[in-house]
Amino acid sequence: MLRVGRAVACVACNNLVSKNMGVRFRMPLQKLHPLSRAIHHRYNASANAQRPPHCSAARHFTSMSRLPMRSPKPPPGGHGGWRYQQHRNFWMLRLASRLLKLRYIVLGSAVGGGYTAKKTYEEWKDMLPDMSAYNWVIPDFVWELSDQIDLDKLTKILPELEEIAKLLPELPDFDKIGENFTFLKSILSTEAPGDTPVKAATEAPVTATPEASDKQFKKSSDKEKVDQLQEELLRTQMKYQRMLERLEKENKDLRKVVLQKDEKGIHQRKIKKSLIDMYSEVLDILSDFDSNYNTQDHLPRVVVVGDQSAGKTSVLEMIAQARIFPRGSGEMMTRSPVKVTLSEGPHHVAMFKDSSREFDLGKEEDLAALRHEIELRMRKSVKEGQTVSPETISLSVKGPGIQRMVLVDLPGVISTVTAGMAADTKETIFSISKNYMQNPNAIILCIQDGSVDAERSIVTDLVSQMDPQGKRTIFVLTKVDLAEKNLASPNRIQQIVEGKLFPMKALGYFAVVTGKGSAGESIDSIKDYEEDFFQNSRLLRDGMLKAHQVTTKNLSLAVSDCFWKMVRESVEQQADAFKASRFNLETEWKNNYPRLRELDRNELFEKAKNEILDEVISLSQVTPKHWEAILQKKLWERVSTHVIENIYLPAAQTMNSGTFNTTVDIKLKQWTDKQLPHKALEVAWETLQEEFARFMAEYKGKDQDDIFDKLKEAVKDESIKRHKWNERAMDSLRVIQHNALEDRSITDKPQWDAAIQFMEETLQARLKDTDSVINDMVGPDWKQRWMSWKNRSPEQHTRNETRNELERLLKLHEDHTAYLANDEVTTVRKNLEGRGVEVDPALIKDTWHQLYRRHFLQKALQHCNLCRRGFYYYQRHFVDSELECNDVVLFWRIQRMLLITANTLRQQLTNTEVRRLEKNVKEVLEDFGEDNERKVHLITGRRVQLAEDLKKVREIQEKLEAFIEALHKEK
């Protein structure tokens, strides 16, 4: 057994037994250096001692210090003395041999100690984490220097260096020498050395050859050193960026897998709404909230402003990782604000707030459809005669690795109004931009085109006005690749990103490249182009730009961090403000409407909807008798003039029974085929409308809320406008009416009396109307002139004289025809001229028509009285000139047709049309319910607005509190 430094070498079993940090282990000596194995074998061959006890079951260690150095005493006897003498003669040789073996012991101790130290270092190194991924920290030239050193050769010559130690005149501390050799060997054999070992390794050759190293360093100038260090620093930064991107990609894939598992329900738990989605909902509610209590929307959002065509939409697309916006060459594409909510999700999709359709951003056809939809919504929001609109389009984009934030892309600021634009376009864009930027918690992302002269920018002055201290502004310089090519002095770019060129101040300055300007470029190709540009750009190489100031990736991270910092600082203050606003609104409601429920516009609409449907259902409860009475009355009012003027009077003036009946039959047939069914349906439809309006008016009188009057009237008008009578009913109605008019048989006396009464009432009404017309023509009579102090006009005086002359003619010829002959007109005219009255022949004929009409109706009424007793003769078909009551039969036919038509229309109303009207009313209510603008117009008043504000304030406060709770949990 050999004790070599801290190791014990067993000469019997070829093992090396050692203690290291309190742990015992054994190692075969075959794995040692050849020199150590030679020492072991020589000692084993020369020593004839017993095996040490550790080789037995006891495993007990023995030290070299315990080996006997003296020979035992010779035993008594001759042979023993000779042997003792012989043994004594060689003790000097044995002593010399032992002394020679000492050098092997020393060298073995050095080698064993070095090996033990190396094993200790290896064990400690295994306990440390793997830091190979962070080799980018050490510049490449250090690794190149370390690669030039052949570690294997240096390791092989270590034993030779150890042999040199034995030639030294004095024996030094071999343990310390072994530790030094081991330390040097460990430095050169480390895979990923730190700063200190590398420095030691690089300084070792310098110490060995100082003259050569001095010459080498003197050859390179200070400028070359600086350039080399800058290049190495740039490469290091790019390596770091690539490593970050690789880690982010792996993280994105892992999160995508987790989110997909959550979607499939593998974890069997309900996925909570993301934090950014909760915040976006609050902003959507606030977008159309208008309170009279000065509770303004001061919640943070990222407002993207810039000059037209400065590349702000492209920057937003890079942050969203998809080309989602419509694009054009030099023309205005962003015509209204677009609020984009960015959040993380398993799939890269986009969705509008008011739509359930998901656009897959990985498919080009979905991207094209999304861009088209955004363009359509923008154009739809712009009113006629305008170019831009303040109406916000809300869009959400989800995808793996997207930074969570809310951005608002505003129309580009312009300096001049061009052809095709509204005159106030420039002022409108300024107003929209200021409206968003005046929010003290809004983060302003100011986009500046780097390819044009900075002095041409308008947006920087606008941003300086809204945020003079630059506490919430982030400046972004786009198109840096073009700027580097075009600018003669790249230092100008450095002045811009350092905030020295503009008077505008900002939190941070960034320089980005958003592609080569091609509309077909993908996001990945733009990213690669941007990275390659900055890696080879002298802007970074010369130190004009810092590494953290470039690429849209760094910009996205910075904006997201700033956004959430601003959210955490301001959201609780906003929640308190809405809590105070809620208290004020509730107090006003209690004071003004103490006994009414707080119904908002939608709830009031539902209440009015139920009332209107109840009123429509009431139509089905109208009795058949009521329907038929109304229909019969209205139908006769509609057709009576035609019956009297075009059928009865022409036929009655024939003075012949056969001619009368023939004329009546022909005219009734023509009337039935062309006009009567249409008139009947019009009457039925008007009756339905009037009854519907009557029921709505009756409900209004039953303590109904007058806030619904405007809505009910609009629903009634729209429903009636949409309702169309069933056209197939017209054909069947025509047949029924024709059959009713063909029947001439009056079966009993009551029907006869009813016909006479109907005829008498009709003729009396016509006679009354005729008298009224004549009175208007001739003016007041002598009684009215004396009692009411009225006078006749010259025309009335002429008509009065003409009436007197024509009445004398009728007295002479009571059976005169309905028309005056020309000679009779001339005679009347001459008679009037003889009395000094000039009259026109047309006036004479017009006056005659009314006088003859009155004369005829009076004779018809007299004949009607005579026919009261004519039913007996009619039934027995007696012919008596005085009792030929064909006109009574005509009125009976008309009366029976009215009765049958009213019955038919009533059946159609109750069985079909009322239900169709109810269906139309429901459709109108559904359409009104989906049209918010119409509801706002039809349901108005302070009570409605107060309830609306209360509902929104409560909803905002509740969502803000839920968001704050989730935000605190995320911390």
Helices and strands as residue ranges (DSSP letters): E 2-4, E 7-10, E 15-20, E 23-28, G 29-31, H 34-46, G 53-55, G 64-66, H 78-89, H 91-127, G 132-137, H 140-147, H 151-164, G 165-167, H 174-189, H 195-208, H 210-219, H 222-264, H 275-287, E 302-306, H 312-320, E 338-344, E 349-352, E 359-360, H 364-381, E 393-399, E 405-409, H 425-437, E 443-449, G 454-456, H 459-466, E 473-478, H 480-486, H 491-497, E 508-511, H 523-536, H 538-541, G 547-549, H 552-592, H 601-617, G 618-621, H 624-642, I 643-648, H 649-652, H 657-674, H 676-700, G 706-708, H 709-722, H 728-742, H 749-778, H 782-788, H 794-812, H 822-834, H 841-866, G 867-869, H 871-875, G 881-883, H 886-908, I 909-913, H 914-930, H 932-938, H 942-970
